[in-house]
Structure formats: C-alpha cells, structure tokens
Amino acid sequence: MTYARTEPTDQEPDIRARPPLVREFLLVAGLFLAYKFGRRAANGHVEEAFRNAGNVWDLERALHLPGEGAVQGVLLHSQTLIHAANTYYATVHFPATVLLLVWLYWRRPLHYLWSRRILAVLTGGALVLHLLFPLAPPRMLPAAGLVDTGQVYGPTVYGATPATDTMANQFAAMPSLHVGWAVMVAVGLIVATRSRWRWLWLLHPAITLLVVVGTANHYWLDAIVVVALLAVALAALRLPRAARNVPARLAWAAGGGAVPGGRADVPAYAVSVAEAAADSYAADAAHPARTPAAARTPAGAGAGR
C-alpha cells in the first residue's frame, strides 16, 4: 500500500496551490502602482494636514503617550545610530515585504495568497485614511520640537520641500504602513514556519516602530491605528484551513499503529489523503466479499520466499 508522505511542510510546499507567476507579478505591481498614484492624489491639503497634526499631538499628550522626542533623544546620542535608523527607514520597508511575498510564493503558496490579500486590504484601508485624514509628520510640527533626521543626517527618501515633493506625499503619516507591513512580515513568517526561532521576526516591527518614531516620520498613534487596521484584516480574512501546519500522527492504514519514525508534521492535505486511504482499507476489510482476492493480498506478500 502507498502511504502519504510525512516530511515536514518546511520542505514540501503544495505547489498545486501556487498561482501563475506572471499573473501574480502583474497583480501585485498593479496594486502597488494604484496605491502610489492614490497616495499622490492625496497630496496637498497642507493647512488641513498641519491642523490634524496639532490635534494628534494634543491627543497623544491627553492619552499620556510617551513623547516621540524620548526615542529620538537616544538616537541623537550617536551619529552612527541616527544614520543607521535613517538607512533602515529608507531601505528595509519595501524590500522586506517583497522578499516575504517571494518566499511565501515559492515555499508556502497558500500562505502567500492569504498574506497578499491581507496586505492588499491593509494598504487599501491606509490609502482611504490618507485621503480622508491628511497628516503632517512630527518632524514638520513646530510644537513637537523634533529634528528631521533624514534631512540633517541622511539618507532621506523625501524632498526638502514637502509641499512640492513630486516623489512622495509627505502629508500621509496616518497610518504608518512602515509599521503595518513590518508587523505583517513578522506574522506571515511566524505562521508559515515551525522554527523555534521564528518569534525573533517580531524584532523587525519592533525596530521599525522605534525607527519611524525616532526619525520623527510618524507619531505613536500612526502605529496604533495601522495595527488596529491589520487586526481587522486578519480577523476578516482567516488563514485557509489547508494552510494550517499542525503536528499530526499518521496512522498505519492496516490497523492504527504508529507511523515508522514516529510523529511528523504534515500539511492538512496529506493528513486527509492518509485518513481517506485508511477509511477505504477499513471498509474493504469489514466487507471482504466486495474486494477481489488479488486486491486483498498484501503488497509484497510473496517477497523473500
């Protein structure tokens, strides 16, 4: 009898679930371009953006949130630290998210589809907030008294004159997609892997949070709002059952004994195949008259004689 394979899912993706590469590339690229153009459409509204910034700053103080300056003060003690923070802000955010999607596409197709949908919903929700609630970052707010570390120490991804920046909308601080995407990168990798070290991926959103606040590109509330949006997306779009890697013990089809080699982590589709085979064998054993004699003969029964 042929048994379902029992290798860990870390080594055996279900390639049947992998969508066409060209279609996915065009879809993801199209979604990203739509977001970039939509964000540019939200540009301007300078007076409203500064008015909202003052309100956000006052609300944070009313909520007794720690001042963004406390984080920046630590970074400013070392030019190496502040330069590293600016570099992290400018170079890690987008490549880390792309690498997540590429790895999931190749190694965890079902997780890829789920993560892509989550990121699309999260980014769409963020774009709506950018349109409805333009917000100047704390580096622009005089009341905050913070340093624009990107312009002073470099590197920076923004133009020196925010109102005329043709490359990016600098008045779209709420919510912080730097933080939102970083949290989703960590969640995606933690859910899709089984290493005991996988929880260390949480360092990425933690560092990202300190970086976006310490460089004065975002308020604490920008991060809180994006995490709330992500929580809603995760609750609405559950991971497909077939993608949930759970430890399972495959039973011997002949009688329910342990699998040779003991416990093995297998994908849900492998478990279902093994269970179906075991059920079929049990049914044939209960009604031998229904099964041809040749089929009832154990495979290899005459071997070695």
Protein Blocks (a to p, Z undefined) as FASTA:
>chain_A
ZZddfbdfklmccfklpccfklmmmmmmmmmmmmmmmmmmmggjllmmmmmmmmmmmmmm
mnopacfklmmmmmmmpmklmmmmmmmmmmmmmmmmmmmmmmmmmmmmmlmmmmmmmmmm
mmmmmmmmmmmmgcddfklmmklopacfklmnopafbdfblklmckbcfklmbccfklmm
mmmmmmmmmmmpcbfklmmmmmmmmmmmmmmmmnopacfklmmmmmmmmmmmmmmmccdf
klmccddddddfknopacehiaadddfklmmmmmmmmmmmmmmmmmmmlpcfklmpcghk
lgoZZ
